[in-house]
Amino acid sequence: MRTGVELPALGESVVEGTVSRWLVAAGDRVEVDQPLVEVTTDKVDAEIPSPVAGIVVEILAAEGDVVPVGARLAEIDPDASGAQIGVSPASPSAPLAPSAPVAGAPGIRPESKTAPAPGPSAARATPVARRLADESQVSLDGIAGSGSAGRITKQDVLRHTQAQAQTHPDPKADEGWAASGQPAAPPVGSGPVAPTSGQSSKSRPSGSRASRPAYTPVEGDRVIPMSPMRRIIAEHMVYSKHISPHVGTVTEVDMSRVVALRAARRVAFEAANGFGLTFLPFIVYAVVRALKEFPALNASVVEGAIVEKKNINVGLAVETEKGLVVPVVRNADRLSLSGLAAGIDEVAQRARTKKLSADDLQGGTFTVSNPGRKGNLYGFAIINQPQVGIVRMGEMVKKPVVRTLAGEDAIVIRPMMHIALSYDHRAVDGAPANGFLYRIREGLEQAEYDL
């Protein structure tokens, strides 16, 4: 009996993937968990393993195909023998209907955009470049490839699209509509944008939406089409701001004891663990301890109810070549400071080397964002749905502060950091939110850590 190999969910907002490379062929014998195919998504590159041992009797998706989550990629027969296999690789007509409903992020409608496999005369392009060209309605023919063996890369498509936008304006722009059916910006040098309906704002029927302000490109502007990942991030952020009434609060933390503890233990820690000790584990440790005292922040709003979650799984915003991803450190409340540091280092390394799995991106209950050390005082991050809170670290700087020393007030220099909390006012009121942030500050200033 044949067993299907399906495209799994590779992240909470991922609804499709591109088959980038098959590692096996029809007729090959495979073992359980042997990698079968490489799949590229907007967030991760993953290898799909074999669910059973047997013979690959049919491949249903060709390299370059974009398939939805749940689509069947191949079939394996545990009882077949290599001599019985007479199946050729999949053609573009192979069925790719998902065997289960696709669950995507709000506002994202999954579509099966199955592209035919490139023939011998088709332009050679990476899967990402081919998908970007398809979404931008750009022909790959005539684009010079700068990649390996002359393959067309994403950057080649972006450069070509930019050049087209500057030298070949949309012929339908005079009608106010782009080829995609969406309102188009007027040609360079045109006057102010008029309402597309041909009516003034005063003459529109009551209740109609006013036309959105549009920018008119000028010579020298760089036009960069939004990547699929950028679009997903944009939709997720807009959805979060729409669904959650965001409230922000900020505290200033004296990091003196954390700085001293890290300086005293840093060399021994790195020698024992093989990686450096940063300030991030200290922040996450304090956040986790505060979440245990204020479970209202470790929650989600589900169908009119507030669900306070038993597990504390901390998501960590990590910048990668593809953009922002949020891998998760699970059961963070059960880890020591060293355990947290190891978990953070592991997911960060996997994110930067494109080795994150689907599980790494799912199940977060609270998020910590670390934008870096280059000149930010503090900022309020957008909540990562379906969570109800997110903490954002600011830059740590030395500042003069007033402290009481030997009974006298004195101005001293201390390493200070602002930490900002954004919370969902549907689920959290001001008192517990401020109490939660105060406990984070108190934990860091006391610095009672056992490495």
matplotlib code that plots the C-alpha trace (Angstrom):
import matplotlib.pyplot as plt

x = [0.0, 1.4, 2.3, 2.0, 4.7, 3.0, 4.3, 4.0, 3.3, 6.7, 5.7, 2.6, 2.2, 3.6, 1.0, 3.1, 6.6, 8.8, 10.3, 13.9, 15.7, 14.8, 17.4, 15.9, 14.4, 11.5, 12.7, 15.1, 14.9, 14.7, 14.9, 12.7, 13.6, 15.9, 15.8, 13.7, 13.4, 14.5, 11.7, 12.1, 9.5, 9.3, 10.9, 12.9, 14.7, 13.8, 14.4, 11.3, 12.1, 10.6, 7.8, 8.5, 11.1, 10.4, 10.6, 9.8, 7.2, 6.1, 7.2, 4.2, 5.9, 8.7, 11.6, 10.4, 6.8, 5.0, 2.8, 0.4, 0.8, -0.8, 0.0, 1.3, 4.9, 5.6, 4.4, 6.4, 5.5, 7.0, 6.2, 7.5, 10.8, 13.0, 12.4, 8.6, 9.0, 8.3, 7.2, 8.6, 9.0, 6.0, 4.7, 3.1, -0.3, 0.3, -2.4, -1.3, -4.5, -3.9, -5.3, -6.2, -7.4, -4.7, -4.5, -2.8, -2.3, -5.3, -5.7, -3.6, -5.5, -3.5, -3.4, -2.0, 0.3, 1.7, 4.2, 5.2, 8.7, 11.1, 11.8, 15.2, 14.8, 13.4, 15.5, 17.5, 16.5, 16.4, 13.0, 12.9, 13.7, 11.1, 8.4, 9.3, 9.1, 5.7, 4.3, 5.7, 4.5, 8.0, 9.3, 12.5, 13.5, 16.1, 17.2, 21.0, 21.7, 24.5, 24.2, 26.0, 26.1, 24.3, 21.2, 18.9, 18.8, 16.3, 18.6, 18.6, 14.8, 14.7, 17.2, 15.3, 12.0, 13.5, 14.8, 11.4, 9.6, 11.9, 11.9, 8.6, 5.7, 2.5, 0.4, -2.7, -1.5, -3.5, -6.6, -5.5, -5.1, -2.1, -2.0, -2.6, -6.0, -4.8, -4.7, -1.5, 0.6, 0.5, 3.5, 6.6, 6.1, 2.3, 0.3, -1.5, -3.3, -7.1, -9.7, -9.8, -13.5, -13.6, -15.5, -14.4, -14.4, -17.4, -19.4, -18.8, -21.7, -21.9, -19.9, -17.5, -13.7, -11.7, -8.9, -5.6, -2.8, -0.4, 3.2, 4.2, 7.6, 10.2, 13.3, 16.0, 13.6, 14.4, 11.4, 11.7, 8.9, 8.0, 9.3, 6.8, 8.2, 7.9, 4.3, 3.5, 5.2, 3.3, 0.0, 0.8, 1.7, -1.4, -3.6, -2.0, -2.5, -6.1, -7.0, -5.1, -5.5, -1.8, -0.6, 3.0, 4.9, 8.6, 11.0, 14.7, 16.9, 20.2, 22.3, 25.3, 25.0, 24.3, 27.4, 29.6, 28.3, 28.8, 32.3, 33.3, 31.9, 32.3, 35.6, 34.9, 31.4, 32.7, 35.4, 32.8, 30.1, 31.8, 29.9, 29.9, 27.7, 25.6, 23.2, 20.1, 19.9, 19.8, 16.9, 15.0, 15.6, 14.0, 11.1, 10.4, 10.4, 8.0, 5.7, 5.4, 4.1, 1.9, 0.3, -2.0, 0.9, 1.5, -1.9, -4.0, -7.5, -9.5, -13.1, -14.1, -12.0, -8.6, -6.4, -3.5, -1.0, 0.7, 4.0, 6.3, 7.8, 9.8, 10.1, 13.2, 13.2, 16.2, 17.3, 18.3, 19.1, 15.4, 14.1, 12.8, 12.0, 11.0, 12.3, 11.1, 12.9, 10.5, 9.8, 12.0, 10.8, 12.4, 15.9, 18.7, 20.5, 23.1, 20.3, 18.6, 21.9, 22.4, 18.9, 19.1, 22.5, 21.2, 18.1, 19.9, 22.6, 20.0, 18.1, 21.2, 22.3, 18.8, 18.4, 15.2, 12.5, 8.8, 8.7, 11.3, 8.8, 5.7, 4.2, 5.6, 3.7, 5.7, 8.3, 11.5, 12.9, 16.5, 17.1, 20.8, 23.2, 23.3, 21.7, 18.2, 16.9, 13.7, 10.8, 7.5, 7.3, 4.1, 2.6, 3.3, -0.2, -1.8, 0.3, -0.8, 2.6, 6.1, 9.2, 11.7, 15.2, 16.8, 20.5, 22.6, 24.4, 26.4, 24.4, 24.7, 22.1, 21.4, 22.0, 22.1, 25.6, 26.4, 23.2, 24.0, 22.7, 25.4, 25.6, 27.2, 27.7, 25.7, 25.0, 21.3, 18.9, 15.3, 12.9, 9.6, 6.5, 3.7, 0.5, -2.9, -5.5, -8.2, -6.5, -4.2, -5.0, -2.5, -1.9, -0.7, 1.2, 3.1, 3.6, 5.1, 7.5, 8.5, 9.3, 11.6, 13.4, 13.7, 15.0, 17.7, 18.8, 19.0, 20.8, 20.3, 21.4, 22.9, 25.1]
y = [0.0, 3.4, 6.0, 9.7, 12.3, 15.6, 19.1, 19.8, 23.2, 24.9, 27.8, 29.4, 31.8, 29.6, 28.3, 27.1, 26.0, 25.7, 22.4, 23.4, 20.0, 16.3, 14.2, 10.9, 9.7, 7.4, 3.8, 4.6, 2.7, 5.0, 4.5, 6.0, 9.7, 9.8, 13.3, 13.1, 16.7, 20.2, 22.8, 26.6, 28.7, 32.4, 31.7, 28.5, 26.0, 22.5, 18.9, 16.7, 13.2, 9.9, 8.7, 5.0, 2.7, 1.5, 2.4, 5.8, 4.8, 8.3, 11.9, 14.3, 17.7, 18.8, 21.1, 24.7, 23.9, 26.0, 23.7, 24.4, 23.0, 19.5, 18.8, 15.3, 15.5, 11.8, 8.3, 5.5, 1.8, -0.2, -3.5, -2.6, -3.8, -1.7, -4.0, -3.2, 0.5, 1.9, 5.4, 8.6, 11.8, 14.0, 16.1, 19.5, 17.8, 15.8, 16.5, 18.7, 19.1, 19.1, 16.2, 18.4, 22.0, 24.6, 26.6, 29.9, 33.2, 35.5, 37.5, 35.1, 33.0, 29.9, 29.3, 26.4, 28.2, 25.2, 26.3, 23.9, 22.5, 24.4, 22.7, 22.4, 25.9, 27.6, 30.2, 28.7, 30.4, 29.7, 28.8, 32.1, 34.1, 32.1, 32.8, 36.5, 36.8, 35.1, 37.3, 40.5, 39.3, 39.5, 37.2, 35.5, 35.5, 38.1, 38.5, 37.9, 35.5, 36.2, 33.0, 29.7, 28.4, 31.5, 30.9, 33.9, 35.0, 37.0, 40.1, 39.7, 39.8, 42.8, 44.7, 43.9, 44.9, 48.2, 48.9, 48.1, 50.4, 53.3, 52.8, 51.1, 52.6, 50.5, 51.1, 51.0, 53.5, 56.3, 54.3, 54.2, 50.4, 48.2, 44.9, 43.1, 44.8, 47.0, 50.8, 52.0, 55.0, 57.7, 58.0, 59.9, 63.6, 63.5, 65.9, 65.1, 61.8, 62.2, 59.8, 56.7, 56.7, 59.9, 61.6, 64.2, 63.2, 65.4, 63.8, 60.2, 58.2, 58.2, 55.4, 54.9, 54.7, 57.7, 57.2, 56.5, 59.0, 57.7, 58.6, 59.6, 58.0, 60.4, 59.8, 58.2, 56.4, 52.8, 50.5, 47.3, 44.8, 43.4, 39.8, 37.1, 37.1, 40.9, 40.7, 38.0, 40.1, 43.1, 41.3, 39.8, 43.2, 44.9, 42.1, 42.4, 46.1, 45.7, 42.9, 43.9, 47.3, 47.9, 49.6, 50.4, 50.9, 51.3, 50.9, 51.9, 49.2, 49.5, 46.7, 47.1, 43.7, 41.9, 43.5, 42.6, 39.0, 38.5, 40.0, 37.7, 34.5, 35.2, 33.5, 30.4, 30.1, 30.2, 27.6, 25.3, 25.7, 26.6, 29.8, 33.3, 34.6, 37.6, 39.8, 38.3, 35.2, 37.4, 39.4, 36.2, 34.7, 37.7, 37.7, 34.0, 34.5, 37.4, 35.4, 32.7, 35.4, 37.2, 34.4, 37.0, 37.9, 34.3, 34.0, 34.2, 35.5, 32.6, 33.0, 35.4, 33.7, 34.3, 31.2, 31.4, 28.8, 26.2, 26.1, 29.1, 29.1, 32.2, 33.4, 35.3, 37.7, 36.9, 38.8, 36.6, 37.1, 36.4, 38.8, 38.5, 35.0, 34.1, 30.7, 29.4, 28.2, 25.7, 25.2, 28.2, 28.2, 24.8, 26.0, 27.5, 30.6, 28.3, 26.2, 29.3, 30.6, 27.3, 27.2, 30.8, 30.2, 27.0, 28.5, 31.6, 29.6, 27.4, 30.5, 32.1, 28.9, 28.2, 25.0, 25.9, 23.3, 23.8, 23.0, 25.8, 28.4, 27.3, 27.3, 30.6, 32.0, 35.3, 37.1, 39.0, 41.3, 42.4, 45.0, 45.4, 47.8, 50.6, 53.8, 52.9, 54.2, 52.1, 51.2, 49.4, 46.2, 44.9, 41.9, 38.5, 37.0, 35.1, 36.2, 39.1, 40.7, 41.4, 42.9, 44.9, 45.6, 49.0, 49.9, 49.7, 53.0, 54.5, 57.3, 59.5, 58.5, 59.4, 56.7, 56.8, 55.8, 55.7, 57.6, 60.4, 61.0, 60.9, 61.1, 57.9, 56.3, 53.2, 51.0, 51.6, 49.9, 50.7, 47.8, 48.4, 46.2, 46.1, 44.4, 43.6, 45.6, 43.0, 40.5, 42.6, 45.7, 48.3, 47.1, 43.6, 44.8, 47.4, 44.8, 42.4, 44.9, 46.0, 42.3, 42.1, 45.2, 44.0, 40.6, 42.2, 44.7, 42.0, 39.7, 36.5, 34.1, 30.6, 29.9]
z = [0.0, -1.0, 1.5, 0.5, 1.3, 2.0, 2.5, 6.2, 7.8, 8.0, 10.3, 11.6, 8.6, 5.9, 3.5, 0.6, -0.4, -3.5, -4.4, -4.9, -5.3, -5.3, -3.4, -4.7, -7.9, -8.8, -8.3, -5.4, -2.2, 0.9, 4.6, 7.4, 8.0, 4.9, 3.3, 0.1, -1.1, -0.3, 0.0, 0.2, 1.9, 2.8, 6.2, 6.2, 3.9, 4.9, 4.0, 4.0, 5.3, 4.3, 6.7, 5.8, 4.3, 0.8, -2.9, -4.3, -6.9, -8.0, -7.8, -8.0, -7.9, -10.1, -9.1, -9.2, -8.5, -5.8, -3.8, -0.8, 2.6, 2.7, -1.0, -1.9, -3.1, -3.7, -3.0, -1.4, -1.5, 1.4, -0.4, -3.9, -5.4, -7.6, -10.6, -10.4, -10.7, -14.1, -13.1, -14.6, -12.7, -12.3, -15.1, -14.7, -14.9, -11.7, -9.1, -6.2, -4.3, -0.5, 1.4, 4.4, 4.7, 4.7, 7.9, 7.2, 9.0, 9.1, 5.9, 3.9, 1.3, 0.3, -3.4, -5.4, -7.9, -9.6, -12.2, -15.0, -14.7, -16.9, -20.2, -21.9, -23.5, -20.4, -18.6, -15.7, -12.5, -8.8, -7.3, -5.4, -8.6, -10.6, -7.9, -7.7, -11.5, -11.5, -8.8, -10.5, -13.9, -15.3, -18.0, -17.2, -20.9, -21.6, -17.9, -17.6, -14.7, -12.3, -10.2, -10.4, -14.0, -15.2, -13.1, -12.6, -9.0, -7.0, -7.3, -11.1, -11.2, -8.8, -11.0, -14.1, -12.5, -11.4, -14.9, -16.4, -14.0, -15.0, -18.8, -19.6, -17.6, -17.4, -20.6, -18.4, -16.0, -17.7, -16.8, -13.1, -13.0, -13.2, -15.0, -11.7, -11.4, -8.6, -8.7, -10.3, -9.5, -12.3, -14.7, -13.6, -13.9, -13.8, -11.5, -8.3, -7.9, -8.6, -7.1, -9.3, -9.3, -11.2, -8.4, -5.8, -2.2, -1.6, -4.3, -3.2, -1.8, 2.0, 3.6, 0.7, 1.4, 0.5, -2.0, -0.3, -0.9, -3.5, -4.2, -7.7, -8.6, -10.0, -12.0, -9.8, -7.4, -6.8, -7.2, -5.2, -5.4, -2.0, -1.5, -0.5, 3.0, 3.2, 2.2, 4.8, 7.5, 6.4, 6.5, 9.9, 11.4, 10.0, 11.3, 14.7, 14.9, 13.7, 16.1, 19.3, 21.0, 21.6, 24.8, 25.7, 28.9, 29.5, 32.4, 32.9, 34.4, 36.2, 34.7, 37.0, 38.7, 35.5, 33.9, 36.8, 36.9, 33.2, 33.3, 36.2, 34.6, 30.9, 30.2, 32.3, 30.7, 27.2, 28.0, 29.5, 26.9, 23.6, 23.0, 24.4, 27.2, 26.0, 27.9, 26.1, 28.4, 31.4, 29.9, 28.9, 32.3, 34.0, 31.6, 32.2, 36.0, 35.6, 33.4, 36.1, 38.5, 35.9, 33.7, 32.1, 29.9, 28.9, 27.2, 24.0, 23.3, 21.8, 20.7, 23.4, 26.1, 27.6, 27.7, 30.1, 28.9, 31.1, 29.1, 28.7, 25.3, 24.5, 20.9, 20.0, 17.0, 14.8, 11.7, 8.8, 5.1, 4.3, 7.0, 10.5, 11.9, 15.5, 16.6, 19.9, 23.0, 24.6, 28.3, 29.1, 32.7, 33.3, 32.2, 34.2, 32.9, 31.2, 29.7, 28.3, 26.9, 25.1, 23.8, 22.5, 20.8, 19.2, 17.6, 16.6, 14.8, 13.0, 11.9, 10.4, 8.7, 7.3, 9.3, 11.2, 11.3, 11.4, 15.1, 15.8, 14.6, 16.3, 19.8, 21.1, 24.1, 24.5, 22.5, 23.3, 20.6, 20.6, 17.8, 18.5, 20.0, 17.5, 18.9, 19.9, 23.3, 23.3, 21.0, 21.1, 19.1, 17.4, 19.2, 17.6, 17.2, 18.8, 21.9, 24.1, 24.8, 23.6, 25.3, 23.3, 24.6, 24.2, 24.0, 27.2, 27.8, 30.7, 32.3, 35.3, 37.9, 41.5, 44.1, 47.9, 49.1, 52.9, 53.6, 51.1, 47.6, 45.0, 41.2, 39.8, 36.4, 35.8, 32.7, 32.0, 29.7, 28.7, 28.3, 26.6, 26.9, 24.3, 25.5, 24.3, 26.3, 25.5, 27.8, 30.0, 32.1, 33.1, 36.6, 35.8, 32.8, 34.9, 37.7, 35.1, 33.8, 37.3, 38.1, 35.1, 36.2, 39.8, 38.6, 36.5, 39.2, 41.8, 39.4, 41.5, 38.9, 39.3, 36.3]

ax = plt.figure().add_subplot(projection="3d")
ax.plot(x, y, z, "-o")
ax.set_aspect("equal")
plt.show()
